[in-house]
Amino acid sequence: MTLSLRNRIIRLLTISSSLIFLAIIALYTVQFFNGTFLDFPQMTRYFSRLPVIKAFAYTKWATVAAPVFIICYIGVCSLLLIKYFEKTHAPEIVYFTTFLAYMLVESSRLFIPALELWKGNYFLLIIVSKLVFFCRLTGFSIMLCGAALSGTKSEMQDSSSRFAITALAVLTACSVPVDTLKIFSTWVIPSAYYTLFLVIRILFAATTSISFWITSWKNEVREYKQVSAFFMLLSLGLIMLQETDNPAFFIAGALLLSAGTFGFLRALHNYYLWK
């Protein structure tokens, strides 16, 4: 991916996240004046065995706030990438940009309560759930691939690996069935082996972090150790926000995602600044 193409994609992410944010605000404003704001039932909770305290109790605003935060986060990240990496040919930023794009698409689940799609529109619910499953799986696998190839800097390998991962994720998303008898409180119809794929995402994040650390050790680059640690933080924060239906998950996820991303981008900026 050329530098100019990457920068155009980043700008497109900025515009897209802003438009989606404005659309969501408009939809919920209409709901507010119609008296239907947050007027949706409690769906099945995946983390139903959390401690019975207020911080872990199901909260409608936390369910909505998590994907809204992710959309705002993507917009802010895009602006930071434009400011600090516009003229820097950093392969890791290419993969991180792709990661952000999948996060933005995954946030489409926010339109389910906004448009009241849960009222019998099962076809759309299945489509959105499949899309969410695809984006979550592909986003973390893309970052793993980027970390594994961070030492090669081969654009041909980068392009082929992104294509292969996307194709495999599409095949997996289409073949794995969903349980149409339930809707999780995070506004997705759960796929089969939901716990297994959640563990796989965590393993992808951990392996990506380890890959960055190995690159640091091989090339004697101190900044990659920081990249390794902070990427794990932002991954855990993102997963918590993706599974958020309570205040504790939202607050912890937002803090981890913000701190992890700041450290991740700062470490990469310092590395390429003196390279």
Secondary structure, DSSP 8 states (H G I E B T S, - for coil): --HHHHHHHHHHHHHHHHHHHHHHHHHHHHHHHHT-TT-----B-SSTTS-SSGGGS--HHHHHHHHHHHHHHHHHHHHHHHHHHTT---HHHHHHHHHHHHHHHHGGGGHHHHTTTTTT-HHHHHHHHHHHHHHHHHHHHHHHHHHHTTTT--HHHHHHHHHHHHHHHHHHHHHS-B-TT--BTTS---BTTHHHHHHHHHHHHHHHHHHHHHHHHHHT-HHHHHHHHHHHHHHHHHHHHHT--SHHHHHHHHHHHHHHHHHHHHHHHHHHH--
